[in-house]
């Protein structure tokens, strides 16, 4: 619904979910209008059921204590890319990660190697999300996220000539009122650099077992409202797909 309103330019899929085949069908009519990417997953219940998953705290610990085994990580990444392509019938437009695992040591090296091997010869390669707030905007949460490997992933992408986004906005604690989210959005849009990703987590209604369900519903209501369209206009920000950015996404040649 938000994509059809022109309020989203991308969505990412957790392909280990049993819903992925049906959800891919829901996106068919938006092919070519919306970036569809892989939300690489190591920490959800889906990943746990698949056999490679673990709680986020344990995943962080492994990343900090020597990193994930790259060969094993590569196998997991290949499997998720295979599931993505099987039902979307095309490579992902981008790759990001559930709870930012794409940046974790061992996973990031395997990810860049797999993407370079699978898509290195493609005219348009999948781009990578770098989970790092622009300079001067980082709070404690965003600093911790970036500290888990944002610069390392950016450097690997540049060295391999893989495109990457220029910063990430939309990181907050999921608390507060609808007005707080509107105020945060105004600030994010005013300070967003060209080529940045503005992350959001909308849902039409709060699920009772979802810890951020209320925030999801507030985000959806705001993004669907005239207020968001007005905020974009006031900040002179245009939502575009990764392949349509001018200047292009960051690459080693920039």
Buried (B, 14 or more C-beta within 10 A) or exposed (E): EBBEEEBBBBBBBBBBBEEBEEBBEEBEEBEEEBBBBBBBBBBBEBBBEBEBBBEBEEBBEBBEEEBBEBEEBBBBBBBBBEBBBEBBEEBBBBBBBBBBBBBBBBBBBBBBBBBBEBBEEEEEBBBBBBBBBBEEBBEEEBEEBBEBBBEBBBBBBBEBEBBBBBBBBBBBEBEBEBEEBBEBBBEBBEBBEEBBBBBBEBBEEBEEEBEBBBBBBBBBBBBBBEBBBEBBEEBEBEEEBBBEBEEBBBBEEE
